[in-house]
Amino acid sequence: MLFRLGLALVRLRWWVVGFWTAAFLVAGGIAPRVFDNLTPGFGRADTESQAAIDLLNEKLGQEEVVLVVVVSHPDLQVTDPAFQAGVEEALAGLQGYPDLGRTATLYNGGAQNFVSRDGHSTFAYVSLKGGFDHGMETYNEVRGRIVTPGGFQVWVTGGVPIFSALNHAAEQDLQRSEALSLPLVLAALAVVFGTLIAMVVPLAIAVIAVTVTMTTVFVLSQATEVSIFVLNIASFLGIGMSVDYTLLMISRFREELARRDRAEAVAVTMNTAGRAVLFSGVTTVVGLSGLLFMPFMFFQSLGIGGVVVVLASMLVVLTLVPAVFGILGERINRFRVLPLRNGPPGSFWRAVATRVMRHPVLVAAPVIALLLLLGAPFLGVKLGTPWATVLPPGTEAREAWEKVEEDFGLGELTPVSVAVLSSDGVLRPEVIGALYDFAHRFAEDPRVQRVESIVTLAPSIAKEQYQQMYSAPQALPPQVQAALAGFGSEDVTVVRIYSRYAVLSDETKGLALDVRAAARVLGAGTSPLVTGATADLEDTKDVMYTYFPWVIVYIIIVTYVVLLALFRSVVLPVKAVVMNALSITASYGALVFIFQQGNFEGLLGFASSGYVEVTLPIILFCIVFGLSMDYEVFLLSRVKELHDQTGDNTESVAAGLERTGRIITSAALILVLVAAAFATSEVIVVKAFGVGVALAILLDSTLIRVLLVPALMRVMGEANWWAPRWLLRALPQARVEG
């Protein structure tokens, strides 16, 4: 089929070029509009923490989005009238804003903890209506309404400002990485092909694929939420996949053109390299589609963007590239910038394969041991979630957060909150008694700074006194009624437990777990739900890693079936999956060694957070599994083609590596360069992604494809190609025509 398609594309070459030119012009007019339709948030999940947030919002009017406005003056004390006037001036622009919720300051009922230790700083809570994602969309407008009075310093921090700054930094990283990677890719293409025409074609295909992808994402964003991070993956994979696939097609076309006429050379290229591109793209799509099963808009958006850009790259490469070949013919080799090298028999790659297969066990054993050694640090992985410290130094949200931690206390902005629901009323004596015991248990915990609730208003009030006092709420003093209103309603109340430690510290995580365990046995007919930044982030992590094992199983099974159809072997797909597992394991270990343990901090320009960002293993697995399978398909497709012709396993492996070794390492080099550009990011998460992908591809295209695969194929011999006869009859038969 692909052979006949190649002939048809040559006949209709000008129509095909015209179609893609028109499509590119239309897409180019639509694609820039995608930036205004993407969502900067992460998405919601069905967790206890989210349920508590919704309950507090519904019953107490506590908004999910709370901005922390930090105000400081080098000379004035917060008790000075001039300081109060400065705070009011800073927040005056928010008056009348339609999405504004409550504003709490030291001067309108805020507690003494709103005053810094030195007395020169305070902070205000500004809540916004509409939820986290809406807060992300409107934050820049809100921030613009907060001014800095003369002589004061004003910062804004909190969950929304932190993630907003993270998104902004990611956009800047995307622009910088593209600017850095483009000249490097051009230089690599010059070395690979040596001619100007062959250099230009892959880049043109990449531009078309990325533009079409952006337009498709714009259309999808009209119907569903799509994360802004889709731009990063579309750019990375669009450039990498388009160039990879075009490299393979050009290399095979040049080879066939030396012994066939133009039309037949295109047709055979389609039936061989085109088939490898088709199956390679399918395996990459399988890996990326695993992200669609994660119940978060962020992951699903990455999956959508990745799948769309790979499909777009495949479609352009399998239609436009053959048509361009039909137009160019021998002119593909014009305008040389470097001498052409076509890899004649007896080349470097054949020599490597031959030497490896002479001593396959001696090669395979140390390579496997090295990969496992590289992956060993992953046994001690600590997964964490991004917070202010992942932002570049000097970012407002990070500076403000660090100032609050330094001047007010590490856990001041992130209490562990317990929403207690009692349909029969929270002021019943048995509920008050249970709450008193619960709150005072944690008030005595050495990890706790203080506890705020309706049963901790004053240390001199005993449990029985609280029970008696709340038995007649209408008779309460005004100040107690005000406190009661701040902590609850008739059937809901909240207990806030402030940690002495940072939000992502082991101590605070342990405290959140202990609070949740104690809340579950609170009794008295209550339904407690635990939330807060620490609990919310930990709940999100738990949901991710509940789904991730199923994503792994899905990707492995579907990839195996695809490779089974391509190679018509039961053994080769198993080996391919194991090889990918080794490269991914090694990259995981490197992430722990570098970013968790803090090695190479000076070289890479970062400060270790002491953990691996929680989304990285998931994203890396889905992306790297597909990318690594590309090179397996490139190599083994050629080896199978030769084995079908000769029946000689050893010769087929040597000749296959001879024909594809240079193109695999060249394609991998380009992807490594594109990924390495992300490693220049000032955001640790993006930097770690770039390092992880670059290292995985580098290991896969060198140690694994060049050394380990030939060694293992030599050890297994003809068993590589075994499959039961009934299965062979059921599988489709693909042959090289022409």
C-alpha positions as CSV (number, residue, x, y, z in Angstrom):
1,M,0.0,0.0,0.0
2,L,2.8,2.5,0.9
3,F,4.6,1.6,-2.3
4,R,1.5,2.5,-4.4
5,L,1.0,5.6,-2.2
6,G,4.5,6.7,-3.0
7,L,3.9,6.4,-6.7
8,A,0.7,8.3,-6.4
9,L,2.3,11.1,-4.4
10,V,5.0,11.5,-7.1
11,R,2.3,11.8,-9.8
12,L,0.3,14.3,-7.8
13,R,3.3,16.1,-6.3
14,W,2.4,19.6,-7.2
15,W,-1.2,19.1,-5.9
16,V,0.2,17.8,-2.6
17,V,2.7,20.7,-2.3
18,G,-0.1,23.1,-3.1
19,F,-2.4,21.6,-0.5
20,W,0.2,21.8,2.3
21,T,1.1,25.3,1.3
22,A,-2.5,26.4,1.6
23,A,-2.9,24.5,4.9
24,F,0.2,26.1,6.3
25,L,-1.0,29.6,5.3
26,V,-4.4,29.1,6.9
27,A,-2.9,27.5,10.0
28,G,-0.4,30.3,10.3
29,G,-3.2,32.8,10.5
30,I,-5.0,30.8,13.2
31,A,-2.1,29.4,15.3
32,P,-1.2,32.6,17.1
33,R,-4.7,32.8,18.6
34,V,-4.1,29.6,20.6
35,F,-2.2,31.6,23.3
36,D,-5.4,33.4,24.3
37,N,-7.3,30.1,24.8
38,L,-5.0,28.0,26.9
39,T,-5.5,27.5,30.6
40,P,-2.6,28.2,33.0
41,G,-3.9,25.9,35.8
42,F,-3.2,22.3,36.7
43,G,-6.7,20.9,37.0
44,R,-8.8,19.5,39.8
45,A,-9.0,16.0,41.2
46,D,-11.5,14.1,43.3
47,T,-9.6,14.2,46.6
48,E,-10.4,14.7,50.3
49,S,-8.5,17.9,50.3
50,Q,-10.5,19.3,47.3
51,A,-13.8,18.1,49.0
52,A,-12.8,20.1,52.1
53,I,-12.0,23.2,50.0
54,D,-15.4,23.0,48.3
55,L,-17.2,22.5,51.7
56,L,-15.5,25.5,53.3
57,N,-16.3,27.6,50.3
58,E,-20.0,26.5,50.3
59,K,-20.6,26.7,54.0
60,L,-18.2,29.4,55.2
61,G,-17.6,31.4,52.1
62,Q,-13.9,30.7,52.2
63,E,-12.6,31.1,48.7
64,E,-10.1,28.6,47.2
65,V,-7.8,31.4,45.9
66,V,-6.2,33.5,48.5
67,L,-3.5,36.0,47.6
68,V,-1.0,37.0,50.3
69,V,0.0,40.7,50.0
70,V,3.2,41.4,52.0
71,V,3.9,45.0,52.9
72,S,7.1,46.2,54.6
73,H,8.7,49.5,55.5
74,P,12.3,49.9,56.7
75,D,11.5,52.5,59.3
76,L,7.8,52.5,60.2
77,Q,6.2,50.1,62.6
78,V,3.0,48.3,61.6
79,T,1.2,50.1,64.4
80,D,2.0,53.5,63.1
81,P,-0.9,55.3,61.4
82,A,1.3,56.0,58.3
83,F,1.9,52.3,57.9
84,Q,-1.8,51.6,58.1
85,A,-2.4,54.3,55.5
86,G,0.2,52.6,53.3
87,V,-1.5,49.2,53.5
88,E,-4.8,50.8,52.6
89,E,-3.3,52.6,49.7
90,A,-1.7,49.4,48.4
91,L,-5.1,47.6,48.4
92,A,-7.3,50.5,47.4
93,G,-7.3,49.5,43.7
94,L,-9.0,46.2,44.5
95,Q,-12.2,48.0,45.6
96,G,-14.9,47.4,43.1
97,Y,-13.2,44.4,41.4
98,P,-16.0,42.0,40.6
99,D,-14.3,38.8,41.6
100,L,-13.0,40.2,44.9
101,G,-13.9,38.2,48.0
102,R,-12.9,39.0,51.5
103,T,-9.8,41.1,52.5
104,A,-8.3,40.5,55.9
105,T,-5.6,42.8,57.3
106,L,-4.2,43.6,60.7
107,Y,-6.5,46.7,60.8
108,N,-9.9,45.0,60.1
109,G,-9.8,42.1,62.5
110,G,-6.6,40.3,61.7
111,A,-4.8,38.6,64.5
112,Q,-1.4,39.5,66.0
113,N,0.3,36.9,63.8
114,F,-0.1,39.4,61.0
115,V,2.8,41.3,62.5
116,S,6.4,40.3,61.8
117,R,8.9,39.6,64.5
118,D,10.6,43.0,64.0
119,G,7.3,44.9,63.6
120,H,8.2,46.4,60.2
121,S,6.1,44.0,58.0
122,T,2.6,42.7,57.8
123,F,0.6,40.8,55.3
124,A,-3.0,40.8,54.1
125,Y,-5.2,38.0,52.8
126,V,-7.1,38.8,49.6
127,S,-9.5,36.1,48.4
128,L,-10.8,35.9,44.9
129,K,-14.0,34.2,43.7
130,G,-14.2,31.6,40.9
131,G,-11.7,28.9,41.9
132,F,-8.1,28.2,41.2
133,D,-8.1,28.1,37.4
134,H,-10.1,31.3,37.2
135,G,-7.7,32.9,39.6
136,M,-4.8,31.9,37.3
137,E,-6.5,33.6,34.4
138,T,-7.3,36.8,36.3
139,Y,-4.2,37.1,38.5
140,N,-2.2,39.5,36.3
141,E,-5.1,42.0,36.3
142,V,-5.5,41.7,40.0
143,R,-1.8,42.2,40.6
144,G,-1.9,45.3,38.5
145,R,-4.4,46.8,40.9
146,I,-2.1,46.4,43.9
147,V,0.3,49.4,44.1
148,T,3.4,50.1,46.0
149,P,3.2,53.3,48.1
150,G,6.3,55.5,48.3
151,G,8.9,54.2,50.8
152,F,7.2,50.8,51.1
153,Q,7.9,47.4,49.6
154,V,5.0,45.3,48.4
155,W,5.0,41.7,47.2
156,V,2.3,39.2,46.4
157,T,2.6,35.5,46.9
158,G,0.4,32.4,47.4
159,G,-0.6,29.4,45.3
160,V,-1.9,31.3,42.3
161,P,1.1,33.8,42.1
162,I,3.6,30.9,42.5
163,F,2.0,28.9,39.7
164,S,1.4,32.0,37.6
165,A,5.1,32.8,37.8
166,L,6.0,29.2,37.0
167,N,3.9,29.4,33.8
168,H,5.5,32.7,32.8
169,A,8.9,31.3,33.4
170,A,8.0,28.2,31.3
171,E,6.9,30.5,28.4
172,Q,10.2,32.3,28.6
173,D,12.1,29.0,28.7
174,L,10.2,27.9,25.5
175,Q,11.3,31.0,23.7
176,R,14.9,30.7,24.9
177,S,15.1,26.9,24.1
178,E,13.8,27.5,20.6
179,A,16.4,30.2,20.0
180,L,19.2,28.1,21.4
181,S,18.2,24.8,19.7
182,L,17.6,26.2,16.1
183,P,21.3,27.0,15.3
184,L,22.4,23.8,16.9
185,V,19.9,21.7,14.9
186,L,21.1,23.5,11.7
187,A,24.7,22.7,12.5
188,A,23.8,19.1,13.2
189,L,21.8,18.8,9.9
190,A,24.8,20.3,8.0
191,V,27.0,17.6,9.4
192,V,24.5,14.8,8.7
193,F,23.6,15.7,5.1
194,G,26.2,18.1,3.9
195,T,23.9,19.9,1.5
196,L,21.7,23.0,1.9
197,I,18.6,21.4,0.3
198,A,18.7,18.4,2.6
199,M,19.2,20.7,5.6
200,V,16.2,22.9,4.8
201,V,13.6,20.1,4.2
202,P,13.5,18.8,7.8
203,L,13.2,22.2,9.3
204,A,10.4,23.2,6.9
205,I,8.5,20.0,7.8
206,A,9.0,20.8,11.5
207,V,7.6,24.3,11.1
208,I,4.6,23.0,9.2
209,A,3.9,20.3,11.7
210,V,4.2,22.6,14.7
211,T,1.9,25.3,13.1
212,V,-0.7,22.7,12.2
213,T,-0.6,21.4,15.7
214,M,-1.1,24.8,17.2
215,T,-4.1,25.3,15.0
216,T,-5.5,21.9,16.0
217,V,-5.0,22.7,19.7
218,F,-6.8,26.0,19.2
219,V,-9.8,24.2,17.8
220,L,-9.7,21.7,20.7
221,S,-9.5,24.5,23.2
222,Q,-12.9,25.7,22.1
223,A,-14.4,22.6,23.5
224,T,-12.3,21.7,26.5
225,E,-9.6,23.1,28.8
226,V,-6.1,22.8,27.5
227,S,-3.0,23.7,29.6
228,I,-0.5,26.3,28.4
229,F,2.2,23.7,28.9
230,V,1.0,22.1,25.7
231,L,3.1,24.6,23.9
232,N,6.3,23.3,25.4
233,I,5.7,19.7,24.4
234,A,4.4,20.6,20.9
235,S,7.5,22.6,20.2
236,F,9.9,19.9,21.6
237,L,8.2,17.0,19.9
238,G,7.3,18.9,16.7
239,I,10.9,19.8,16.0
240,G,12.3,16.5,17.2
241,M,9.9,14.1,15.5
242,S,9.6,16.0,12.2
243,V,13.4,16.1,11.9
244,D,13.8,12.5,13.0
245,Y,11.3,11.2,10.5
246,T,12.5,13.4,7.6
247,L,16.1,12.3,8.3
248,L,15.2,8.7,7.9
249,M,13.2,9.3,4.7
250,I,16.0,11.4,3.1
251,S,18.7,8.9,4.0
252,R,16.7,6.0,2.4
253,F,15.7,8.1,-0.6
254,R,19.3,9.0,-1.3
255,E,20.2,5.3,-1.0
256,E,17.4,4.2,-3.4
257,L,18.0,7.0,-5.9
258,A,21.5,5.7,-6.5
259,R,20.0,2.5,-8.2
260,R,16.4,3.4,-9.2
261,D,14.5,6.1,-11.1
262,R,13.0,8.9,-9.2
263,A,9.4,7.5,-8.9
264,E,10.5,4.0,-7.9
265,A,13.0,5.4,-5.4
266,V,10.2,7.4,-3.7
267,A,7.9,4.3,-3.7
268,V,10.5,2.0,-2.2
269,T,11.4,4.7,0.4
270,M,7.8,4.9,1.4
271,N,7.5,1.1,1.7
272,T,10.6,0.8,3.9
273,A,11.5,4.1,5.7
274,G,7.9,5.2,5.4
275,R,6.6,2.1,7.1
276,A,9.2,2.5,9.9
277,V,8.0,6.1,10.3
278,L,4.4,4.9,10.5
279,F,5.0,2.3,13.1
280,S,7.5,4.5,15.0
281,G,4.8,7.3,15.1
282,V,2.2,4.8,16.4
283,T,4.5,3.6,19.2
284,T,5.2,7.2,20.2
285,V,1.5,8.1,20.1
286,V,0.8,5.0,22.4
287,G,3.3,6.3,24.9
288,L,1.9,9.9,24.9
289,S,-1.7,8.7,24.9
290,G,-1.0,7.2,28.4
291,L,-1.1,10.8,29.7
292,L,-4.8,11.0,28.7
293,F,-5.7,8.5,31.4
294,M,-4.3,10.8,34.2
295,P,-7.3,12.6,35.8
296,F,-5.7,16.0,35.6
297,M,-6.1,18.6,32.9
298,F,-2.3,19.3,32.9
299,F,-1.4,15.7,32.0
300,Q,-4.3,15.3,29.5
301,S,-3.2,18.5,27.8
302,L,0.3,17.3,27.4
303,G,-1.1,14.0,26.0
304,I,-3.3,15.9,23.6
305,G,-0.5,18.1,22.4
306,G,1.9,15.2,22.1
307,V,-0.4,13.0,20.2
308,V,-1.5,15.8,17.8
309,V,2.0,16.9,17.0
310,V,3.2,13.4,16.4
311,L,0.3,12.6,14.1
312,A,0.8,15.9,12.3
313,S,4.5,15.1,11.9
314,M,3.7,11.7,10.5
315,L,1.0,13.0,8.1
316,V,3.3,15.7,6.7
317,V,6.3,13.4,6.4
318,L,4.3,10.6,4.7
319,T,2.6,12.9,2.2
320,L,4.6,16.1,1.7
321,V,8.1,14.7,1.9
322,P,7.5,12.1,-0.9
323,A,6.0,14.8,-3.1
324,V,9.0,17.0,-2.5
325,F,11.3,14.1,-3.3
326,G,9.3,13.7,-6.6
327,I,10.0,17.4,-7.4
328,L,13.7,17.5,-6.3
329,G,15.0,14.1,-7.3
330,E,18.8,14.4,-7.6
331,R,18.6,18.0,-6.6
332,I,18.3,16.9,-3.0
333,N,22.1,16.7,-3.1
334,R,22.7,20.2,-4.4
335,F,24.5,23.1,-2.7
336,R,26.9,21.1,-0.6
337,V,28.2,22.6,2.6
338,L,30.2,19.5,3.6
339,P,31.2,16.4,1.7
340,L,28.6,13.7,1.4
341,R,29.0,10.5,3.3
342,N,26.8,7.6,2.5
343,G,28.2,4.9,4.7
344,P,29.7,2.3,2.3
345,P,30.1,-1.4,3.3
346,G,32.9,-1.8,5.9
347,S,32.0,1.5,7.6
348,F,32.4,2.3,11.2
349,W,29.0,1.0,12.2
350,R,29.5,-2.4,10.6
351,A,32.8,-2.7,12.3
352,V,31.2,-1.9,15.6
353,A,28.4,-4.4,15.1
354,T,30.8,-7.1,14.0
355,R,33.1,-6.6,17.0
356,V,30.1,-6.6,19.4
357,M,28.7,-9.8,18.0
358,R,32.1,-11.6,18.3
359,H,31.9,-11.2,22.1
360,P,28.2,-10.5,22.8
361,V,28.2,-11.6,26.4
362,L,31.3,-9.6,27.3
363,V,29.6,-6.5,25.8
364,A,26.1,-7.0,27.1
365,A,27.0,-7.8,30.7
366,P,28.9,-4.6,31.6
367,V,26.5,-2.4,29.6
368,I,23.5,-3.8,31.5
369,A,25.4,-3.5,34.8
370,L,26.3,0.2,34.0
371,L,22.6,1.0,33.2
372,L,21.4,-0.6,36.4
373,L,24.1,1.2,38.3
374,L,23.0,4.5,36.8
375,G,19.4,3.7,37.8
376,A,20.3,2.6,41.4
377,P,19.8,6.1,43.0
378,F,16.1,5.9,42.0
379,L,15.7,3.3,44.8
380,G,16.0,6.3,47.2
381,V,13.7,8.7,45.3
382,K,11.8,11.3,47.2
383,L,8.9,12.8,45.3
384,G,7.9,16.4,45.9
385,T,5.6,19.0,44.5
386,P,6.6,22.4,43.1
387,W,6.5,25.4,45.4
388,A,8.1,28.8,45.6
389,T,11.7,27.5,45.7
390,V,11.4,26.0,42.2
391,L,11.0,29.6,40.8
392,P,14.1,31.5,39.7
393,P,15.7,33.7,42.5
394,G,14.4,37.2,42.4
395,T,10.9,36.2,41.3
396,E,8.3,38.2,43.3
397,A,6.2,35.2,44.5
398,R,9.4,33.4,45.7
399,E,10.8,36.5,47.4
400,A,7.5,37.2,49.2
401,W,7.2,33.6,50.4
402,E,10.7,33.5,51.7
403,K,10.2,36.8,53.5
404,V,7.1,35.5,55.3
405,E,8.9,32.4,56.3
406,E,11.8,34.4,57.6
407,D,9.8,37.2,59.4
408,F,6.6,35.4,60.4
409,G,7.3,31.7,60.6
410,L,7.8,28.8,58.2
411,G,4.3,27.5,58.4
412,E,2.4,30.7,58.8
413,L,0.8,30.7,55.4
414,T,0.0,27.0,55.1
415,P,-1.9,25.6,58.1
416,V,-3.3,22.1,58.0
417,S,-7.0,22.8,58.1
418,V,-9.7,20.4,59.2
419,A,-13.3,21.1,58.0
420,V,-15.6,19.4,60.5
421,L,-19.2,18.8,59.3
422,S,-22.0,17.8,61.7
423,S,-25.5,17.8,60.4
424,D,-26.9,18.0,63.9
425,G,-24.8,21.1,64.7
426,V,-21.2,21.6,65.7
427,L,-22.0,23.3,69.0
428,R,-23.4,20.2,70.6
429,P,-21.5,19.4,73.8
430,E,-20.2,16.1,72.5
431,V,-18.9,17.7,69.4
432,I,-17.3,20.6,71.4
433,G,-15.7,18.0,73.7
434,A,-14.3,16.0,70.8
435,L,-13.0,19.1,69.1
436,Y,-11.3,20.3,72.3
437,D,-9.5,17.0,72.8
438,F,-8.4,17.0,69.1
439,A,-7.2,20.6,69.1
440,H,-5.4,20.4,72.4
441,R,-3.7,17.2,71.4
442,F,-2.0,18.9,68.5
443,A,-1.4,22.1,70.4
444,E,1.0,20.1,72.5
445,D,2.7,18.5,69.5
446,P,6.3,19.8,69.2
447,R,5.8,20.2,65.4
448,V,2.9,22.7,65.9
449,Q,3.3,26.4,66.4
450,R,-0.3,27.1,67.4
451,V,-3.9,25.9,66.8
452,E,-6.8,28.2,65.9
453,S,-10.4,27.0,66.4
454,I,-13.6,27.7,68.3
455,V,-12.1,25.6,71.2
456,T,-8.8,27.4,71.5
457,L,-9.9,31.0,71.9
458,A,-8.1,31.3,75.3
459,P,-5.8,28.9,77.2
460,S,-7.6,29.6,80.4
461,I,-11.0,28.2,79.2
462,A,-11.4,24.5,80.0
463,K,-13.4,21.9,78.0
464,E,-16.4,22.0,80.2
465,Q,-16.5,25.7,80.1
466,Y,-16.5,25.7,76.2
467,Q,-19.3,23.1,76.3
468,Q,-21.4,25.2,78.7
469,M,-20.6,28.5,76.8
470,Y,-21.6,27.1,73.4
471,S,-24.8,25.6,74.8
472,A,-26.4,29.1,74.6
473,P,-24.7,30.7,71.6
474,Q,-27.2,33.6,71.5
475,A,-25.9,34.7,74.9
476,L,-22.2,34.8,73.9
477,P,-20.2,38.0,74.2
478,P,-19.8,40.0,70.9
479,Q,-16.1,39.1,70.6
480,V,-16.8,35.4,71.0
481,Q,-19.6,35.5,68.4
482,A,-17.3,37.2,66.0
483,A,-14.7,34.5,66.5
484,L,-17.3,31.8,66.2
485,A,-18.4,33.3,62.9
486,G,-14.9,33.3,61.6
487,F,-14.4,29.6,62.4
488,G,-17.8,28.2,61.3
489,S,-21.5,28.1,60.8
490,E,-24.2,26.0,62.4
491,D,-23.1,22.7,60.9
492,V,-19.5,23.3,59.9
493,T,-16.4,24.5,61.7
494,V,-12.7,24.6,60.9
495,V,-9.6,23.9,62.9
496,R,-6.3,25.3,61.7
497,I,-3.1,23.7,62.8
498,Y,0.0,25.8,62.1
499,S,3.3,23.9,61.6
500,R,6.7,25.1,62.8
501,Y,8.1,23.8,59.5
502,A,7.9,24.6,55.8
503,V,5.0,23.5,53.7
504,L,6.8,20.6,52.0
505,S,9.1,19.5,54.8
506,D,8.9,15.9,56.1
507,E,7.7,17.2,59.5
508,T,4.7,19.0,58.0
509,K,3.9,16.1,55.7
510,G,4.0,13.8,58.8
511,L,1.8,16.3,60.7
512,A,-0.8,16.4,58.0
513,L,-0.9,12.5,58.0
514,D,-1.3,12.4,61.7
515,V,-4.0,15.1,61.7
516,R,-5.9,13.1,59.1
517,A,-5.6,9.9,61.0
518,A,-6.8,11.6,64.2
519,A,-9.7,13.3,62.4
520,R,-11.0,10.1,61.0
521,V,-11.7,8.9,64.6
522,L,-13.0,12.2,65.9
523,G,-16.4,10.7,66.4
524,A,-19.4,12.6,67.9
525,G,-21.3,12.2,64.7
526,T,-18.9,14.4,62.7
527,S,-17.5,14.1,59.1
528,P,-14.0,15.7,59.2
529,L,-12.1,16.5,56.0
530,V,-8.4,17.6,56.0
531,T,-7.1,20.2,53.6
532,G,-4.4,22.8,53.3
533,A,-1.5,23.2,51.0
534,T,0.5,20.2,52.3
535,A,-2.5,17.9,52.4
536,D,-3.7,19.1,48.9
537,L,-0.3,18.5,47.3
538,E,0.1,15.1,48.9
539,D,-3.4,14.1,47.9
540,T,-2.7,15.1,44.3
541,K,0.5,13.1,44.4
542,D,-1.4,10.0,45.7
543,V,-3.9,10.3,42.9
544,M,-1.2,10.5,40.3
545,Y,0.6,7.4,41.5
546,T,-2.6,5.5,41.8
547,Y,-3.2,5.9,38.0
548,F,0.4,5.7,36.9
549,P,0.9,1.9,37.2
550,W,-2.1,1.4,35.0
551,V,-0.7,3.9,32.5
552,I,2.5,1.8,32.4
553,V,0.6,-1.4,31.8
554,Y,-1.4,0.1,29.0
555,I,1.6,1.5,27.2
556,I,3.6,-1.7,27.4
557,I,0.7,-4.0,26.3
558,V,-0.3,-1.8,23.3
559,T,3.3,-1.2,22.3
560,Y,4.0,-4.9,22.4
561,V,1.0,-5.6,20.1
562,V,2.1,-2.9,17.6
563,L,5.7,-4.2,17.5
564,L,4.3,-7.8,17.2
565,A,2.5,-6.7,14.0
566,L,5.6,-4.9,12.6
567,F,8.3,-7.5,13.4
568,R,6.1,-10.7,13.2
569,S,8.1,-12.0,16.2
570,V,7.1,-12.8,19.8
571,V,10.7,-12.1,21.1
572,L,11.7,-8.8,19.6
573,P,8.9,-6.8,21.1
574,V,9.8,-8.1,24.6
575,K,13.4,-7.1,24.0
576,A,12.4,-3.7,22.8
577,V,10.3,-3.1,26.0
578,V,13.2,-4.3,28.2
579,M,15.6,-2.0,26.4
580,N,13.3,1.0,26.9
581,A,12.9,0.1,30.6
582,L,16.7,0.2,31.0
583,S,17.1,3.6,29.4
584,I,14.2,5.1,31.5
585,T,15.6,3.5,34.7
586,A,19.0,5.1,34.1
587,S,17.5,8.5,33.4
588,Y,15.3,8.2,36.6
589,G,18.5,7.4,38.6
590,A,20.2,10.4,37.1
591,L,17.4,12.7,38.1
592,V,17.7,11.5,41.7
593,F,21.5,11.8,41.7
594,I,21.5,15.3,40.2
595,F,18.3,17.1,41.3
596,Q,17.5,15.3,44.6
597,Q,21.0,14.7,45.9
598,G,22.3,18.0,44.5
599,N,25.2,16.9,42.4
600,F,26.4,19.2,39.5
601,E,24.5,22.1,41.0
602,G,27.2,24.6,40.0
603,L,27.5,23.2,36.5
604,L,23.8,23.2,35.8
605,G,23.0,26.3,37.7
606,F,20.4,25.3,40.3
607,A,19.9,24.7,44.0
608,S,18.6,21.2,44.9
609,S,15.2,21.1,46.5
610,G,15.9,17.7,48.0
611,Y,13.3,15.8,45.9
612,V,12.4,14.9,42.4
613,E,9.3,16.9,41.1
614,V,6.3,14.6,41.3
615,T,5.2,14.9,37.7
616,L,8.6,14.2,36.1
617,P,8.7,10.4,36.3
618,I,5.2,10.2,34.7
619,I,6.0,12.7,31.9
620,L,9.4,11.2,31.2
621,F,8.1,7.6,31.0
622,C,5.3,8.5,28.6
623,I,7.6,10.7,26.4
624,V,10.9,8.7,26.6
625,F,9.2,5.4,26.1
626,G,7.8,6.5,22.8
627,L,11.0,8.4,21.7
628,S,13.2,5.4,22.5
629,M,11.0,3.1,20.6
630,D,11.6,5.3,17.6
631,Y,15.2,4.2,17.3
632,E,14.3,0.5,18.0
633,V,11.8,0.7,15.1
634,F,14.3,2.5,12.8
635,L,17.0,-0.2,13.5
636,L,15.0,-3.4,13.6
637,S,12.8,-2.5,10.6
638,R,16.0,-2.4,8.5
639,V,17.3,-5.5,10.2
640,K,14.1,-7.4,9.5
641,E,14.0,-6.2,5.9
642,L,17.5,-7.7,5.4
643,H,16.7,-10.8,7.4
644,D,13.7,-11.4,5.2
645,Q,16.0,-11.2,2.2
646,T,19.0,-13.3,3.5
647,G,17.8,-15.4,6.4
648,D,21.1,-14.6,8.2
649,N,20.6,-13.1,11.6
650,T,24.2,-12.0,12.2
651,E,24.7,-10.4,8.8
652,S,21.3,-8.7,9.0
653,V,22.2,-7.1,12.3
654,A,25.6,-5.9,11.0
655,A,24.1,-4.6,7.8
656,G,21.2,-3.1,9.5
657,L,23.3,-1.1,11.9
658,E,25.6,-0.1,9.1
659,R,22.7,1.4,7.2
660,T,20.9,3.0,10.2
661,G,23.6,3.6,12.8
662,R,24.6,7.0,11.6
663,I,21.0,8.1,11.0
664,I,19.9,6.9,14.4
665,T,22.7,8.7,16.2
666,S,22.2,11.8,14.1
667,A,18.5,11.9,14.8
668,A,19.1,11.3,18.5
669,L,21.7,14.0,18.6
670,I,19.2,16.5,17.3
671,L,16.6,15.5,19.9
672,V,19.3,15.7,22.6
673,L,20.2,19.2,21.5
674,V,16.6,20.3,21.6
675,A,16.1,18.7,25.0
676,A,19.4,20.1,26.3
677,A,18.1,23.6,25.4
678,F,15.4,23.1,28.1
679,A,18.2,22.3,30.6
680,T,19.1,26.0,30.5
681,S,15.8,26.8,32.1
682,E,15.8,28.7,35.4
683,V,12.9,26.6,36.6
684,I,14.1,23.4,38.2
685,V,11.2,21.4,36.9
686,V,11.8,22.3,33.2
687,K,15.6,22.0,33.7
688,A,15.2,18.4,35.1
689,F,12.9,17.5,32.2
690,G,15.5,18.6,29.7
691,V,18.3,16.8,31.5
692,G,16.2,13.6,31.9
693,V,15.1,13.4,28.3
694,A,18.5,14.3,26.9
695,L,20.2,11.7,29.0
696,A,17.7,9.0,28.2
697,I,17.9,9.5,24.5
698,L,21.7,9.7,24.6
699,L,22.0,6.4,26.4
700,D,19.4,4.8,24.2
701,S,21.0,5.8,20.9
702,T,24.5,4.8,22.0
703,L,24.9,2.2,24.7
704,I,21.6,0.4,24.0
705,R,21.0,0.6,20.2
706,V,24.7,0.4,19.1
707,L,26.0,-2.1,21.7
708,L,23.3,-3.9,23.7
709,V,20.8,-4.6,20.9
710,P,23.4,-6.2,18.5
711,A,24.9,-8.2,21.4
712,L,21.5,-9.6,22.6
713,M,20.4,-10.3,19.0
714,R,23.6,-12.3,18.5
715,V,23.0,-14.2,21.7
716,M,19.4,-15.1,20.8
717,G,20.2,-15.9,17.1
718,E,17.3,-17.1,15.1
719,A,15.1,-17.1,18.2
720,N,14.8,-13.4,17.6
721,W,12.4,-14.1,14.8
722,W,10.3,-16.9,16.4
723,A,6.5,-16.8,16.5
724,P,4.0,-19.6,16.5
725,R,2.6,-20.4,13.0
726,W,-1.0,-19.8,14.0
727,L,0.1,-16.3,15.0
728,L,2.0,-15.6,11.8
729,R,-1.1,-16.6,9.8
730,A,-3.2,-14.1,11.8
731,L,-0.7,-11.2,11.5
732,P,-0.7,-9.0,8.4
733,Q,2.1,-9.7,5.9
734,A,4.1,-6.7,4.8
735,R,6.6,-7.0,2.0
736,V,9.1,-4.6,0.4
737,E,7.8,-4.0,-3.2
738,G,9.5,-2.6,-6.3
